[in-house]
Amino acid sequence: MEEKVFGQAKTRLYVCNTAVVGTGAAGYGAANRLWQYGQKDILMVTEKRRAGTSRNTGSDKQTYYKLTLSGGEPDSVREMADTLFSGRCVDGDLALCEAALSVQEFLKLAELGVPFPKNRYGEYVGYKTDHDPRRRAASAGPYTSRLMTEKLEEAADEKGIPILDGHQVIRILSDGKKAYGLLCLDTDVRSQDNPFVLIQCKNIVYAAGGPAGMYADSVYPFGHYGASGLAFEAGARGKNLTEWQYGMASVKPRWNVSGTYMQVLPRVFSARPDGTGEREFLTDFFKEPSRMLSKLFLKGYQWPFDVEKIEGGSSVIDILVYLETCKGRRVYLDYRCNPGGGAVDFGSLDRDAREYLEKAGACFGTPIERLEHMNAPAVDFYRDKGVDLHREPLEIALCAQHNNGGLSVDCWWQTDVEGLFAAGEAAGTHGVYRPGGTALNAGQVGSARAARYIAARRQGKPEDGFEPAAEKALEEMEGLARRALAGTGNVRKLWEEAGRRMSRWGGAMRNPEEITGYLAEVKGYLDNFADLAAVEKKTQLQWLYRLRDMLISQYVYLYAMNDYVEKGGKSRGSALYTDPEGKKPYEGLPEMFRFTLDDGRHDHMIQEIFYRDGDCGVQWRRARPIPKEDDFFENVWREYRRDGNIR
């Protein structure tokens, strides 16, 4: 990596073979593997080194999904690939890679010091997670991804891999077919006459996470925004963008309220924005207290909102919470007293709830007493974040948690822009459903595959084409900054408004007409962005460029949702598309919640969206099947000696 000066404006220029964008688990995974495979001409680029989802989020048992490594239960790479492929709209070659490399990447993390539990004989024990037919799940506790990131960071620091911190990527330099580098904003603009920084490189590993900033109601940590819009603008296609996970989470701090947070049966109430007018709104819908409490308990197991779990499961709770927030009211979990204010009749609960609480010895007292008894660290977590559940209620909302879609990649995690690879949540390797914990594995596998390909096939100096791309990007982004600095600041207001609209119309509950309306609205924002967005000072430029990226992301994602409906798509996974001709799951719900479950016609079809010149196009294709490779040892060995199987 070398530093130069570019152009008459003396823009700082870094030259390297590979730039890794992001310092989460996937980014550090890529950097370490590149170094291991011999490609040491690396530069990591990050807006904030210790921000991001993998470092600053978790759940009560954060999961890593991998091949079974304990006990006598049979398992195989092909069977795990079949499980991943069965999630619907999954490419089989990616499923096979994630299964095949899961053990390698898991043991790498264990060797680095992530404390995954093993028994006295050395077996890494597992448990069954959601959508998992085996016991493939492993966990190092609620902060598994943080531990992964910290250990991977330590390994990168030991190697001396350089990191450009405080640099926000604002343009991927490309001609739509090939990537040439990055244009960044040095966020410490107060110390810079010229805040722009260029990176010329042959390869980019894009590990910037999912587009978390699109939503106001989000469980992503503050400081994680994603930058998918820039990748779409550069020519990368989006895949399965309609597929997300949504679920109930606390608003401050942002944290999933799954597991024991719901199983201890907290009181649920709403209030006006000023805190007055408390009411336990769930009782308006559930006339029998035991039924309401049983659904609350079940919500702990069935945390993600799922349209197939509305009638027979607990996802009706998500709908009721969403409806209450749409009225402008704030919703809370209160652990200080039982629902209704009296004692809980544990004997009237559904069998699963009753037996679980009996076995846990938790058929007593108030929710906070039950929570302290069953899972004291869950109480400690909020206390450490400044929320004392003994003294105050916890505000919640139905929030975006994870994008199952993302950038479309091949089996080496390269997008259709040559030299631009995606890893982690930025890459769209999941489908409608996925076993819990596959995201952590996919990030490590994807970064390893990208690194292997770069080291074997994409060594050497950056290619021609950088200068015209850099000059064009500098001219456009500098021009945008000059125009924006001429007005009074409004970018934060525009950001907040756009996030609220996306949560309302492009979240878990989707009305096709409202999607179409907001799609046109976002298009108008983008077409007139230079005239609409304004900042008061240079220190706000990062929000200007972030707003632009977020609006591009919103437009592409809304386009995908709109197209899905136009192609006959119905409710599936974590997305309910309202349908006036559909069935209303409960008479107590408003008419707007009529919906129809998807009939499966799209289960093996992949929707890909491309963004060109300010507008979108779409292509549908069949999901790639799981490859049936020749596994005769002598043949594979011969090919491996010849080319390392990098094809």
C-alpha positions as CSV (number, residue, x, y, z in Angstrom):
1,M,0.0,0.0,0.0
2,E,1.4,3.4,-1.0
3,E,0.2,7.0,-0.5
4,K,0.3,9.6,-3.3
5,V,-1.4,12.8,-4.3
6,F,-4.0,12.9,-7.1
7,G,-4.9,15.9,-9.4
8,Q,-4.5,19.6,-9.0
9,A,-6.6,19.7,-5.9
10,K,-4.0,17.5,-4.2
11,T,-6.4,14.8,-3.2
12,R,-4.8,12.1,-1.0
13,L,-4.5,8.8,-3.0
14,Y,-3.8,5.3,-1.6
15,V,-2.8,2.5,-4.0
16,C,-3.2,-1.1,-3.1
17,N,-4.2,-4.4,-4.6
18,T,-7.3,-5.0,-2.4
19,A,-9.4,-2.6,-0.3
20,V,-11.6,-4.1,2.4
21,V,-14.5,-1.9,3.3
22,G,-15.7,-2.5,6.9
23,T,-14.2,-3.6,10.2
24,G,-16.8,-6.1,11.3
25,A,-16.4,-9.9,11.5
26,A,-16.7,-10.3,7.7
27,G,-14.2,-7.5,6.9
28,Y,-11.6,-8.7,9.4
29,G,-12.2,-12.3,8.2
30,A,-11.4,-11.2,4.6
31,A,-8.3,-9.3,5.6
32,N,-6.9,-12.1,7.7
33,R,-7.5,-14.7,4.9
34,L,-6.0,-12.5,2.2
35,W,-2.9,-12.2,4.3
36,Q,-2.8,-15.9,5.0
37,Y,-3.2,-16.7,1.3
38,G,-0.3,-14.4,0.4
39,Q,-2.0,-11.2,-0.7
40,K,-0.6,-8.7,1.8
41,D,-1.1,-5.5,-0.3
42,I,-4.3,-4.7,1.7
43,L,-5.9,-1.6,3.0
44,M,-8.9,-1.7,5.4
45,V,-11.3,1.2,5.1
46,T,-13.9,2.1,7.8
47,E,-16.0,5.0,8.8
48,K,-15.7,4.0,12.5
49,R,-13.5,1.1,13.5
50,R,-15.5,-0.1,16.5
51,A,-19.0,0.6,15.2
52,G,-21.1,-1.9,13.2
53,T,-23.5,-4.7,13.9
54,S,-21.2,-7.7,14.5
55,R,-19.4,-5.8,17.2
56,N,-22.3,-4.0,18.9
57,T,-25.3,-6.4,18.8
58,G,-26.4,-9.8,20.0
59,S,-29.2,-11.7,21.5
60,D,-29.7,-13.9,24.6
61,K,-28.0,-16.8,22.7
62,Q,-26.3,-15.5,19.6
63,T,-25.7,-18.4,17.3
64,Y,-23.1,-19.7,14.9
65,Y,-24.5,-22.3,12.5
66,K,-22.2,-25.0,11.3
67,L,-21.9,-28.8,10.6
68,T,-22.6,-31.0,13.6
69,L,-19.4,-31.7,15.5
70,S,-20.6,-33.7,18.5
71,G,-22.6,-36.8,19.3
72,G,-23.7,-39.7,17.2
73,E,-26.4,-38.0,15.1
74,P,-25.5,-38.3,11.4
75,D,-24.8,-35.2,9.3
76,S,-23.0,-34.3,6.1
77,V,-22.0,-31.3,4.0
78,R,-24.7,-32.2,1.4
79,E,-27.4,-32.5,4.1
80,M,-26.5,-29.1,5.5
81,A,-26.5,-27.6,2.0
82,D,-30.0,-29.1,1.5
83,T,-31.1,-27.4,4.7
84,L,-29.9,-24.0,3.6
85,F,-31.3,-24.5,0.0
86,S,-34.7,-25.4,1.4
87,G,-35.0,-21.9,2.8
88,R,-36.4,-20.9,-0.6
89,C,-34.9,-18.6,-3.2
90,V,-31.4,-19.8,-2.3
91,D,-28.6,-20.5,-4.9
92,G,-27.4,-24.0,-4.4
93,D,-23.7,-23.3,-5.0
94,L,-23.7,-20.8,-2.2
95,A,-25.5,-23.2,0.1
96,L,-22.9,-25.8,-0.7
97,C,-20.0,-23.4,0.0
98,E,-21.5,-22.3,3.3
99,A,-21.9,-25.9,4.4
100,A,-18.5,-27.1,3.2
101,L,-16.5,-24.3,4.8
102,S,-18.6,-24.0,8.0
103,V,-16.3,-26.3,10.0
104,Q,-13.1,-24.7,8.7
105,E,-14.3,-21.2,9.6
106,F,-15.8,-22.2,12.9
107,L,-12.6,-24.0,14.0
108,K,-10.6,-20.9,12.9
109,L,-12.6,-18.8,15.3
110,A,-12.2,-21.3,18.1
111,E,-8.4,-21.4,17.5
112,L,-8.3,-17.6,17.7
113,G,-9.9,-17.8,21.1
114,V,-13.7,-17.5,20.6
115,P,-14.9,-19.6,23.6
116,F,-17.3,-22.0,21.9
117,P,-18.1,-24.7,24.5
118,K,-16.9,-28.2,24.1
119,N,-17.2,-31.2,26.4
120,R,-14.3,-33.0,28.2
121,Y,-13.5,-35.1,25.2
122,G,-13.2,-32.1,22.8
123,E,-16.6,-32.3,21.0
124,Y,-18.0,-28.9,20.2
125,V,-21.5,-29.4,21.4
126,G,-24.5,-28.0,19.6
127,Y,-28.2,-27.2,20.0
128,K,-31.2,-27.0,17.7
129,T,-32.0,-23.5,16.4
130,D,-34.9,-22.3,14.2
131,H,-35.3,-24.0,10.8
132,D,-32.6,-26.5,11.9
133,P,-33.3,-30.3,11.6
134,R,-30.1,-31.2,13.5
135,R,-28.1,-29.7,16.4
136,R,-25.8,-27.6,14.3
137,A,-25.9,-24.4,16.4
138,A,-23.1,-23.2,18.6
139,S,-22.8,-20.1,20.8
140,A,-20.3,-18.3,22.9
141,G,-23.1,-16.4,24.6
142,P,-25.1,-13.2,23.8
143,Y,-22.0,-11.4,22.4
144,T,-20.7,-14.2,20.1
145,S,-20.3,-11.9,17.1
146,R,-18.5,-9.3,19.2
147,L,-16.1,-11.9,20.4
148,M,-15.6,-13.0,16.8
149,T,-14.8,-9.5,15.7
150,E,-12.5,-8.8,18.6
151,K,-10.4,-11.9,18.0
152,L,-10.3,-11.3,14.3
153,E,-9.3,-7.7,14.9
154,E,-6.4,-8.9,17.2
155,A,-5.2,-11.3,14.5
156,A,-5.3,-8.4,11.9
157,D,-3.4,-6.1,14.3
158,E,-0.7,-8.7,14.9
159,K,-0.2,-8.9,11.1
160,G,0.1,-5.1,10.9
161,I,-2.7,-4.8,8.3
162,P,-3.2,-1.0,7.8
163,I,-6.6,0.5,8.6
164,L,-7.9,3.8,7.3
165,D,-10.3,4.8,10.1
166,G,-12.7,7.7,10.0
167,H,-13.2,7.4,6.2
168,Q,-16.7,7.1,4.8
169,V,-17.0,5.6,1.3
170,I,-19.2,7.9,-0.8
171,R,-18.6,6.4,-4.3
172,I,-17.4,3.0,-5.7
173,L,-15.4,3.9,-8.8
174,S,-16.6,1.7,-11.7
175,D,-17.8,1.8,-15.2
176,G,-20.7,-0.5,-14.4
177,K,-18.7,-3.6,-15.4
178,K,-15.3,-3.2,-13.6
179,A,-14.3,-1.7,-10.2
180,Y,-11.3,0.7,-10.1
181,G,-11.4,2.0,-6.5
182,L,-13.1,4.1,-3.9
183,L,-13.8,7.8,-3.2
184,C,-14.0,8.5,0.5
185,L,-14.8,11.4,2.8
186,D,-12.4,12.0,5.6
187,T,-15.0,12.5,8.4
188,D,-12.5,14.6,10.3
189,V,-13.2,17.4,7.8
190,R,-12.2,20.1,10.3
191,S,-8.5,19.2,9.9
192,Q,-8.7,18.9,6.1
193,D,-8.6,21.6,3.4
194,N,-9.6,18.8,1.0
195,P,-11.8,16.2,2.8
196,F,-11.8,13.8,-0.1
197,V,-9.6,10.7,-0.3
198,L,-9.1,8.3,-3.2
199,I,-8.2,4.6,-3.1
200,Q,-7.0,3.0,-6.3
201,C,-7.2,-0.8,-6.2
202,K,-7.8,-3.9,-8.3
203,N,-10.2,-5.5,-5.8
204,I,-12.8,-4.4,-3.3
205,V,-14.2,-6.7,-0.6
206,Y,-17.4,-4.9,0.4
207,A,-18.2,-5.8,4.0
208,A,-20.2,-2.8,4.9
209,G,-23.2,-4.7,6.3
210,G,-26.9,-4.5,5.4
211,P,-28.7,-1.2,4.7
212,A,-29.7,-0.7,8.3
213,G,-30.1,3.1,7.9
214,M,-33.2,2.7,5.7
215,Y,-35.4,2.1,8.7
216,A,-36.3,4.2,11.7
217,D,-37.6,1.2,13.6
218,S,-34.4,-0.8,13.7
219,V,-32.6,-3.2,16.0
220,Y,-29.3,-2.5,14.2
221,P,-27.0,-0.6,16.6
222,F,-26.6,3.2,16.2
223,G,-23.6,3.8,14.0
224,H,-24.4,1.0,11.6
225,Y,-26.0,2.4,8.4
226,G,-24.8,0.2,5.6
227,A,-23.9,1.4,2.1
228,S,-25.8,-0.8,-0.3
229,G,-26.9,2.1,-2.4
230,L,-23.3,2.8,-3.5
231,A,-22.9,-0.8,-4.7
232,F,-26.2,-0.6,-6.7
233,E,-24.9,2.7,-8.2
234,A,-21.7,1.0,-9.2
235,G,-23.5,-1.7,-11.1
236,A,-23.9,-4.5,-8.6
237,R,-27.2,-6.3,-8.7
238,G,-29.5,-6.7,-5.7
239,K,-30.9,-10.2,-5.0
240,N,-33.9,-11.3,-2.8
241,L,-34.2,-7.7,-1.6
242,T,-37.8,-8.3,-0.5
243,E,-36.7,-10.8,2.2
244,W,-35.9,-9.4,5.7
245,Q,-36.3,-10.5,9.3
246,Y,-38.3,-8.2,11.5
247,G,-39.2,-8.6,15.2
248,M,-39.9,-6.8,18.4
249,A,-36.9,-5.0,19.9
250,S,-36.3,-2.4,22.5
251,V,-35.8,1.1,21.1
252,K,-33.1,2.3,23.5
253,P,-30.9,0.4,23.7
254,R,-31.6,-1.5,20.5
255,W,-31.8,-5.2,21.5
256,N,-34.1,-8.1,20.6
257,V,-36.7,-8.9,23.2
258,S,-36.7,-12.6,22.5
259,G,-36.3,-15.6,24.7
260,T,-36.9,-15.1,28.4
261,Y,-37.7,-11.4,27.9
262,M,-41.1,-12.6,26.7
263,Q,-41.3,-16.0,28.4
264,V,-41.6,-14.3,31.8
265,L,-44.9,-12.7,30.7
266,P,-44.3,-9.0,31.1
267,R,-47.1,-6.5,31.1
268,V,-47.6,-4.9,27.7
269,F,-49.0,-1.4,27.5
270,S,-49.1,1.7,25.3
271,A,-49.1,5.4,26.1
272,R,-49.3,8.8,24.4
273,P,-45.9,10.3,23.3
274,D,-45.9,12.3,26.6
275,G,-46.3,9.2,28.7
276,T,-49.9,9.7,29.7
277,G,-52.9,7.5,28.9
278,E,-51.5,4.1,29.7
279,R,-53.6,1.1,28.6
280,E,-53.0,-2.6,28.2
281,F,-54.1,-2.7,24.5
282,L,-53.6,-6.5,24.0
283,T,-56.7,-7.1,26.1
284,D,-58.8,-5.4,23.5
285,F,-58.0,-8.3,21.2
286,F,-57.5,-11.2,23.5
287,K,-60.7,-11.6,25.5
288,E,-59.2,-14.6,27.5
289,P,-56.2,-13.6,29.6
290,S,-54.7,-17.1,29.4
291,R,-54.7,-17.0,25.6
292,M,-52.9,-13.6,25.6
293,L,-50.3,-14.8,28.1
294,S,-49.7,-18.1,26.2
295,K,-49.1,-16.1,23.0
296,L,-46.7,-13.8,24.8
297,F,-44.7,-16.8,26.1
298,L,-44.6,-18.3,22.6
299,K,-43.2,-15.0,21.3
300,G,-40.0,-15.8,23.1
301,Y,-39.5,-18.8,20.9
302,Q,-40.9,-17.3,17.7
303,W,-39.1,-14.0,17.8
304,P,-39.0,-13.1,14.1
305,F,-42.3,-12.0,12.7
306,D,-43.6,-14.8,10.4
307,V,-46.7,-14.6,8.3
308,E,-47.2,-18.4,8.7
309,K,-47.3,-17.9,12.5
310,I,-50.0,-15.3,12.7
311,E,-53.0,-17.7,13.2
312,G,-51.4,-20.7,14.9
313,G,-48.4,-18.9,16.4
314,S,-47.5,-15.7,18.1
315,S,-46.9,-13.2,15.3
316,V,-50.3,-11.6,15.9
317,I,-48.5,-9.9,18.8
318,D,-46.2,-8.2,16.4
319,I,-49.2,-7.0,14.4
320,L,-50.9,-5.6,17.5
321,V,-47.8,-3.7,18.5
322,Y,-47.3,-2.3,15.0
323,L,-50.9,-1.1,14.9
324,E,-50.5,0.7,18.2
325,T,-47.4,2.5,17.1
326,C,-49.2,3.5,13.9
327,K,-51.7,5.4,16.1
328,G,-48.8,7.5,17.3
329,R,-48.6,5.7,20.7
330,R,-45.5,4.3,22.3
331,V,-45.4,0.6,23.4
332,Y,-43.7,-0.7,26.5
333,L,-42.8,-4.0,28.2
334,D,-43.3,-3.6,32.0
335,Y,-41.6,-6.1,34.2
336,R,-42.6,-4.5,37.5
337,C,-46.1,-6.0,37.6
338,N,-48.1,-8.8,36.0
339,P,-50.5,-8.2,33.1
340,G,-53.7,-6.9,34.5
341,G,-52.0,-6.1,37.8
342,G,-53.0,-9.3,39.6
343,A,-51.4,-12.7,40.0
344,V,-50.8,-15.0,37.0
345,D,-52.9,-18.1,36.7
346,F,-50.1,-20.4,35.5
347,G,-52.4,-23.4,35.5
348,S,-54.5,-21.8,32.7
349,L,-51.6,-21.4,30.3
350,D,-51.1,-23.6,27.2
351,R,-49.3,-26.8,28.0
352,D,-45.9,-25.7,26.5
353,A,-45.8,-22.5,28.5
354,R,-47.1,-24.0,31.7
355,E,-44.6,-26.9,31.6
356,Y,-41.7,-24.7,30.7
357,L,-42.3,-22.3,33.6
358,E,-42.9,-25.2,36.0
359,K,-39.6,-26.8,35.0
360,A,-37.9,-23.5,35.4
361,G,-39.4,-23.1,38.9
362,A,-40.8,-19.7,37.7
363,C,-44.5,-20.0,38.6
364,F,-44.4,-17.1,41.0
365,G,-44.2,-13.4,41.6
366,T,-43.8,-10.6,39.1
367,P,-42.1,-10.6,35.6
368,I,-38.9,-9.0,37.0
369,E,-38.7,-11.6,39.7
370,R,-39.2,-14.4,37.2
371,L,-36.6,-12.8,34.9
372,E,-34.0,-12.5,37.7
373,H,-34.7,-16.2,38.6
374,M,-34.5,-17.6,35.0
375,N,-32.0,-15.3,33.3
376,A,-30.3,-12.7,35.6
377,P,-27.8,-11.6,32.9
378,A,-30.8,-10.4,30.8
379,V,-31.5,-7.9,33.6
380,D,-27.9,-7.0,34.0
381,F,-27.6,-6.2,30.2
382,Y,-30.2,-3.5,30.4
383,R,-28.8,-2.2,33.7
384,D,-25.4,-1.8,32.0
385,K,-27.1,0.2,29.3
386,G,-28.7,2.5,31.7
387,V,-32.2,0.9,31.9
388,D,-33.3,-0.5,35.3
389,L,-36.1,-3.0,34.6
390,H,-36.9,-2.9,38.3
391,R,-37.8,0.8,38.1
392,E,-38.9,1.6,34.5
393,P,-40.7,0.1,31.5
394,L,-38.9,-0.8,28.3
395,E,-40.0,0.8,25.1
396,I,-40.3,-1.5,22.1
397,A,-41.3,-1.5,18.4
398,L,-41.5,-3.9,15.5
399,C,-38.0,-3.5,14.0
400,A,-35.9,-4.5,11.1
401,Q,-33.2,-6.9,12.2
402,H,-31.5,-8.6,9.2
403,N,-31.6,-8.5,5.5
404,N,-31.8,-12.0,4.0
405,G,-31.1,-10.5,0.6
406,G,-28.3,-8.2,-0.5
407,L,-25.9,-8.0,-3.4
408,S,-26.0,-10.9,-5.8
409,V,-22.7,-12.9,-5.8
410,D,-21.2,-16.0,-7.5
411,C,-19.6,-18.9,-5.7
412,W,-16.5,-16.8,-5.1
413,W,-18.6,-14.0,-3.6
414,Q,-17.9,-11.7,-6.6
415,T,-20.7,-9.4,-7.8
416,D,-21.3,-8.9,-11.5
417,V,-18.9,-6.0,-11.3
418,E,-15.5,-7.4,-11.9
419,G,-13.3,-6.9,-8.9
420,L,-16.1,-6.0,-6.5
421,F,-16.7,-8.8,-4.0
422,A,-19.3,-8.7,-1.2
423,A,-19.2,-10.5,2.2
424,G,-21.3,-10.6,5.4
425,E,-24.8,-9.1,5.4
426,A,-23.9,-7.0,2.3
427,A,-24.0,-10.2,0.3
428,G,-27.4,-11.8,-0.5
429,T,-26.8,-15.4,0.1
430,H,-30.0,-16.2,2.2
431,G,-33.5,-16.8,1.0
432,V,-37.0,-16.4,2.6
433,Y,-36.0,-18.4,5.7
434,R,-32.7,-19.4,7.1
435,P,-31.6,-21.4,10.2
436,G,-30.6,-19.1,13.1
437,G,-26.9,-18.4,13.1
438,T,-26.3,-18.8,9.3
439,A,-25.5,-15.1,9.0
440,L,-22.3,-15.4,11.1
441,N,-21.2,-18.4,9.2
442,A,-22.0,-16.9,5.8
443,G,-19.9,-13.8,6.6
444,Q,-16.8,-15.9,7.4
445,V,-17.3,-18.3,4.5
446,G,-17.9,-15.5,2.0
447,S,-14.8,-13.5,3.1
448,A,-12.7,-16.7,2.9
449,R,-14.0,-17.5,-0.6
450,A,-13.4,-14.0,-1.9
451,A,-9.9,-13.9,-0.4
452,R,-9.0,-17.3,-1.9
453,Y,-10.1,-16.1,-5.4
454,I,-8.3,-12.8,-5.2
455,A,-5.0,-14.4,-4.0
456,A,-5.2,-17.0,-6.8
457,R,-6.6,-15.0,-9.7
458,R,-6.4,-11.3,-9.0
459,Q,-2.9,-10.4,-7.8
460,G,-1.0,-7.5,-9.2
461,K,-1.4,-3.8,-9.7
462,P,-4.7,-1.9,-10.3
463,E,-5.9,-1.8,-13.9
464,D,-6.3,1.1,-16.2
465,G,-9.5,3.1,-16.0
466,F,-9.0,4.6,-12.5
467,E,-8.2,8.2,-13.5
468,P,-11.4,9.1,-15.5
469,A,-13.6,7.3,-13.0
470,A,-11.9,9.2,-10.1
471,E,-12.1,12.6,-11.9
472,K,-15.8,12.1,-12.6
473,A,-16.6,11.1,-9.1
474,L,-14.6,13.9,-7.5
475,E,-16.3,16.5,-9.8
476,E,-19.8,15.2,-8.9
477,M,-19.3,14.8,-5.1
478,E,-17.4,18.1,-4.7
479,G,-20.1,19.8,-6.7
480,L,-22.8,18.3,-4.5
481,A,-21.0,19.5,-1.4
482,R,-20.7,23.0,-2.7
483,R,-24.4,23.3,-3.5
484,A,-25.4,21.7,-0.2
485,L,-23.3,24.0,1.8
486,A,-25.1,27.0,0.4
487,G,-28.3,26.4,2.5
488,T,-29.5,25.8,6.0
489,G,-29.1,22.2,7.2
490,N,-32.0,19.8,6.6
491,V,-30.3,16.5,5.9
492,R,-31.0,15.0,9.4
493,K,-34.7,15.9,9.1
494,L,-34.9,14.4,5.7
495,W,-33.1,11.3,7.0
496,E,-35.5,10.8,9.9
497,E,-38.6,11.4,7.7
498,A,-37.4,8.9,5.1
499,G,-36.7,6.3,7.8
500,R,-40.1,6.6,9.3
501,R,-41.8,6.2,6.0
502,M,-39.8,3.1,5.1
503,S,-40.7,1.5,8.5
504,R,-44.3,2.3,7.9
505,W,-44.6,1.2,4.2
506,G,-41.6,-1.0,3.5
507,G,-41.2,-2.9,6.7
508,A,-42.9,-6.1,7.9
509,M,-46.4,-4.8,7.0
510,R,-46.6,-3.8,3.3
511,N,-49.5,-2.2,1.5
512,P,-48.9,-2.5,-2.3
513,E,-50.5,0.9,-3.0
514,E,-48.4,2.6,-0.3
515,I,-45.3,1.0,-1.6
516,T,-46.0,2.4,-5.1
517,G,-46.7,5.8,-3.7
518,Y,-43.5,6.0,-1.6
519,L,-41.5,4.6,-4.5
520,A,-42.5,7.5,-6.6
521,E,-41.8,9.9,-3.7
522,V,-38.2,8.5,-3.2
523,K,-37.6,8.8,-7.0
524,G,-38.5,12.5,-6.8
525,Y,-36.1,13.0,-3.9
526,L,-33.3,11.4,-5.9
527,D,-34.0,13.3,-9.1
528,N,-33.9,16.6,-7.2
529,F,-31.4,15.7,-4.5
530,A,-28.9,18.5,-5.2
531,D,-31.7,21.0,-4.9
532,L,-33.4,19.5,-1.8
533,A,-30.5,18.5,0.6
534,A,-28.6,21.2,2.5
535,V,-26.0,21.3,5.2
536,E,-24.8,24.2,7.4
537,K,-21.2,23.2,7.7
538,K,-18.6,20.7,6.5
539,T,-18.9,18.5,9.5
540,Q,-22.4,17.6,8.2
541,L,-21.2,16.4,4.8
542,Q,-21.1,12.8,6.0
543,W,-24.9,13.0,6.5
544,L,-25.4,14.5,3.1
545,Y,-23.7,11.5,1.4
546,R,-25.3,9.0,3.8
547,L,-28.7,10.3,3.0
548,R,-28.0,10.0,-0.7
549,D,-26.9,6.4,-0.3
550,M,-29.9,5.6,1.9
551,L,-32.4,7.0,-0.6
552,I,-30.8,4.9,-3.4
553,S,-31.2,1.8,-1.2
554,Q,-34.8,2.7,-0.4
555,Y,-35.6,3.1,-4.1
556,V,-34.0,-0.2,-5.1
557,Y,-35.6,-2.1,-2.3
558,L,-39.1,-0.6,-2.8
559,Y,-38.8,-1.3,-6.5
560,A,-38.1,-5.0,-5.7
561,M,-41.2,-5.1,-3.4
562,N,-43.3,-3.4,-6.0
563,D,-42.2,-5.8,-8.7
564,Y,-42.7,-8.8,-6.5
565,V,-46.3,-7.9,-6.0
566,E,-46.8,-7.1,-9.8
567,K,-45.5,-10.6,-10.5
568,G,-48.2,-12.2,-8.3
569,G,-46.1,-12.5,-5.1
570,K,-48.0,-12.8,-1.9
571,S,-47.2,-12.8,1.8
572,R,-44.2,-14.9,2.9
573,G,-41.4,-15.0,5.4
574,S,-41.3,-11.9,7.5
575,A,-43.4,-9.7,5.1
576,L,-47.1,-9.4,5.1
577,Y,-48.5,-7.9,1.8
578,T,-52.1,-6.7,2.4
579,D,-54.6,-8.1,0.0
580,P,-58.3,-6.9,0.0
581,E,-59.3,-10.3,-1.5
582,G,-57.4,-12.2,1.1
583,K,-58.3,-13.8,4.4
584,K,-58.4,-11.9,7.6
585,P,-56.7,-14.2,10.2
586,Y,-58.7,-12.8,13.1
587,E,-62.0,-11.0,13.2
588,G,-60.6,-8.6,15.7
589,L,-58.0,-7.2,13.3
590,P,-58.7,-4.2,10.9
591,E,-59.7,-4.9,7.3
592,M,-56.3,-3.7,6.2
593,F,-54.8,-7.0,7.5
594,R,-56.4,-9.3,5.0
595,F,-53.6,-11.2,3.3
596,T,-52.9,-14.2,1.2
597,L,-50.0,-16.6,1.7
598,D,-47.8,-17.0,-1.3
599,D,-48.6,-20.2,-3.2
600,G,-44.9,-21.2,-3.7
601,R,-44.7,-20.3,-7.4
602,H,-41.6,-18.1,-6.6
603,D,-39.9,-20.5,-4.2
604,H,-37.2,-21.4,-6.7
605,M,-37.0,-18.1,-8.5
606,I,-34.5,-15.4,-7.8
607,Q,-35.4,-11.7,-8.3
608,E,-32.4,-9.5,-9.2
609,I,-32.7,-5.7,-9.4
610,F,-30.2,-3.5,-11.2
611,Y,-29.9,0.3,-10.9
612,R,-28.8,2.3,-13.9
613,D,-28.9,6.0,-14.6
614,G,-31.3,6.7,-11.7
615,D,-33.8,4.0,-12.5
616,C,-34.2,0.3,-11.9
617,G,-34.7,-2.8,-14.0
618,V,-35.4,-6.4,-13.0
619,Q,-34.6,-9.9,-14.1
620,W,-36.0,-13.2,-12.7
621,R,-34.0,-16.4,-12.9
622,R,-34.2,-19.9,-11.5
623,A,-32.1,-20.5,-8.4
624,R,-28.9,-22.3,-9.2
625,P,-29.1,-25.9,-8.0
626,I,-26.8,-27.5,-5.6
627,P,-23.8,-28.7,-7.7
628,K,-23.2,-32.4,-8.1
629,E,-19.4,-32.4,-8.2
630,D,-17.2,-35.4,-8.9
631,D,-15.9,-36.4,-5.5
632,F,-13.7,-39.3,-6.6
633,F,-10.5,-38.5,-4.7
634,E,-8.0,-39.1,-7.5
635,N,-9.8,-36.8,-9.9
636,V,-10.2,-34.0,-7.4
637,W,-6.6,-34.4,-6.3
638,R,-5.4,-34.1,-9.9
639,E,-7.5,-30.9,-10.5
640,Y,-6.4,-29.5,-7.2
641,R,-2.7,-29.9,-8.0
642,R,-3.3,-28.3,-11.3
643,D,-5.3,-25.2,-10.4
644,G,-6.3,-25.4,-6.7
645,N,-9.9,-25.7,-8.0
646,I,-10.0,-21.9,-8.4
647,R,-12.3,-21.9,-11.4
